[in-house]
Amino acid sequence: MKSMKLLYVAPSFAASLFSMVEIAGAELSEMVVETQNTSIATVGELRSQVSQSSSFLIPYFKVDIPAQSQILAQESNENEVEIQVTGKKAPFTPTSAPVYIVPKEDIQKQNPSSAAELLRSLPGFTINDYGFGADIHTGTFLRGFSINQSTFHINGRSFGSNVNTYHGGTDLNSIPVDAIERVELTGGTSATLYGSEAFGGVINLVTKKTPQPLKLTTGIELGSYGYQRYRLGYGGTLDNVNFRLGYERFSTDNNYAVPLGAANRNPSDGKLFNGDSRVDNFYGNVEFPIDSRNSLSIDAYKTASRRGLLYFGFPLQRDRLDHDLFNIGTTLTSKLGQGDDSILKTTIAFNQDFFSTYGPTGTTAFRNASLDSRALSGRVEHQWQLNETNKLTWGLDLKTDSIRGDVFSSLPALSAQNGVVNRDRSLLALFALNAWKATENFQVELGLRQNFTSDFGSYLNPTVGTRWNLTPNLDFRNSFAVLQRNPGLDQLYVFDTVHNWLPNSSLIPERGVAYTAGFDWSVAADSVLVQLTYFGSSLSDRLGVIAGRWDNVGQVTTNGIEAGVKWQISPEFSSFLNYTYTDAKINSSKTASEVGLQLATVPYSVGKLGIGYDSNGWQANLFFNYYSGSRRAVFAQGTAGQNATDFSPAYLSLDFNAKIPLHKNVALTLNLENLTDNSYEKTNRIYQPGLTYRIGLQASF
C-alpha cells in the first residue's frame, strides 16, 4: 500500500491531484473529497468540475481503483485543501512483454539448491541440468533458445560467459541462491536495454539489499547420495549502510544406481560414475548514501566448482571440469535536478570465467584444455520522465571481451592443434527506449539499439511493443524485437580438443526476430493473477557443428504458449500453475536428417503445479512436475536401435517440502523429491534416482 499527503492551492486542484496520485503509483476506483462545507464529490464529478484535461499516467502505473481506497480532504480556507491518498500498486508490471517475478517469499518456499532449480519454476523455462545427476550438456532453454541465446544479469549487469566449447556456458548451478532477493524475467523491448542477443529473454537476479537489523544467518542441509549444503551469512543496516557477506558450500557424490543404457553407468556396480560435484561460493554487497541525491552500491561473488562430467555420447566418461567464476560491479545512482523524474545510473563491472577440462582420450592418450574468458564493461543509463505521458530510458554500453585458449592433446593426429590462442573484441552500443502513454488505456513502447563491434561491424536492432488496458482487470500486450547474436570467440578461433571440434573464423552472426502477444488478468481483488502468452521466433544462420567443425547450419522457427496462474486461496493457502508448450522446429539444416525435427533436448511441454500452506512460520508445499520428454541428441545413441528421432519418455514427479519452527529464530526444513520413487530419464540418458531427501536447520541471530 502507498500513502501520501498533498497540499495544492488552485480552484482546479482535481486534475493535478489525479496526476500526482497516479505518478505515485496509487490506484483509485472511487475518490471522495470532503471539505468543511461537507460537500462530497466522486471522481466523475470532480473531473467534470475542472477545465483541465483528464489525468495522465506514467508508463509503469495504471489507474484501477479499489473501492476501499479513499481521499479525505479538509479545506483549511477557500483555496487550500489537504488531501490524504492511500492506494495499491498494480499486480502486473505494465510493459508490452510478459514479466514474471519470483519474490523472496516464493524462493523460501521452494528452498531450491541452485539458481537452475529456482528458474525451472518460471513459465517459458526448460531446465534439464539441475538436481541429482545434473549435467551441463543437457541444457537450459528459454522459449526454445539455449542459455547463450538469452541474457543473464545480476543486479542489471551481465554475467554470461558466451563460452560454447569445453563444457562452457553460464552455469546456473553455481549461482548462490542464498544471495538472491528476487528473480525477474522479461523480454521484448527489454532487449533494447540489455542486449540484442536476448532471443529467449532477459533474466535478472537481484541480490539482497533490503534494509534490516544486523543479523547472522546460518544453515546446514544433508541429504541423499552425499548431498551437503552449508551456508553462513552476516548483514543488515548500520549507520544507513546496507551490507551482506556470505559463504556457501555445496557438494554431492551422485553415486546412485542407474538402469542399463544410462549415461556413465559403471558396469562393475551399476551406479552413476564420475557424477560428483563440489561448489564453493563467496558473495557480498554494500550500498550506502553519498548524500541526499547520490548513492553507491558494490557487489561481488566468487565461485569455484569441481565436478565430473556425464557426457551422454561416450561410455564411462572420465573427464573432469573445473570452473572458476568472478564477478564484481559498482553502480552510482544519482538523482538529477531537484525532483525524482531524472535518474542517472553509472555502472562499471568485471566478469571472469575460467574453464578447465581434462581427462583420458581412449586408454593411452590424455587431453586437457582451458579457456579464460574475461569481460570489462561500463554502462551509463538515464531514466527520464519527460512529462506525464513519456518516460525515456537511454544510454550507452561499453564492453571489451577477451579469451585465452590453451589446448593440448597427446594424440599425434591432433598435435598440430596444440598451443595457445589469444583473441579479443570490443562493443559499443547506444540505446533508447521510450514508453508513451498515448491514451489513458493505451501504451506504446519504441526502442532502438545501435551496436558497433570490432569484428562484425555495426547493426541496428529495433523493438516495439504495446499494452492496452481493455478493462480495469484485463490488459492485452504484444512485443516485437529484431535480434542478433554474434559467434563466440571460442567458436571462431579455439580448437575443442575434448570433442575434436574445429573452430571456424568464417562464422556469421545468428539473426532473427522474436515476438510475443498475451493477456494479464487479475480476478477477485487480485487474489487470482493470470498471464497467458503466445511466443514465436525465427532464427537464421543457427550455429552448430557439422563434420567436426563449427558452422552456420540452418534456420529454426519456434512457436509456443506459456501460462502462469497464481491463486491466493486464503491468507494461509496459495497455489500456482506454470505451463510451457514449445514447438522449436528445424526448418532448414546442412544436416539433412534434422530438417522437420524438434530441436534436440527441447521438450514440447513442461509444467509445474504448486500448493502451499504458510502460517506463523509453518510451511508445507507440494509440487507436481510434468515433462513431456525430449528428442535425444545424436550423441546420445549409446544403445543399439536409437536414432535421431528418438524421444525420452514423459514423466510426472511429485516433490514435497516443509518448514517447521523450532524456536523464535530456528527452523527445521525437509525436502522430499520424487515421492513416487520412480527413476525416470531426465533427458539424454541422464537418470533421476528414486525418492531422495534433504533435511536441514536454519537459524538467525
Secondary structure, DSSP 8 states (H G I E B T S, - for coil): -EEEEEEEESTTHHHHHHHHHHHTT---SS--EE-TT--EE-HHHHHHH-SS------TT------TT--EEEEESSSSEEEEEEEE---SS--SSS--EEE-HHHHHHH--SSHHHHHTTSTTEEE-S-STT--GGG-EEETTEEGGGSEEEETTEE------STT-S--GGGS-GGGEEEEEEE-TTHHHHH-TT-SS-EEEEEE-------EEEEEEEEEGGG-EEEEEEEEEEETTEEEEEEEEEEEE----B--TT-TTB-TTTSBB-S--EEEEEEEEEEEEEEETTEEEEEEEEEEEEEEE---TTSTT---EEEEEEEEEEEEEEEE-SSSSSEEEEEEEEEEEEEEEEEEEETTTEEEEEEEEEEEEEEEEEEEEEEETTEEEEEEEEEEEEEEEEEEEE--GGGGGG-EEEEEEEEEEEEEEEEEEEEETTEEEEEEEEEEEETTTEEEEEEEEEEEEEEETTEEEEEEEEEEEE---HHHHH--BTTTTBB--TT---EEEEEEEEEEEEEETTTTEEEEEEEEEEEEEEEEEEETTEEEEEEEEEEEEEEEEEEEE-SSSEEEEEEEEEEEEEEEEESSGGGTTSB-TT--SEEEEEEEEEEETTEEEEEEEEEE---B--GGG--STT--TT-B---EEEEEEEEEEEEETTEEEEEEEE-TT----EEETTEE--SSEEEEEEEEE-
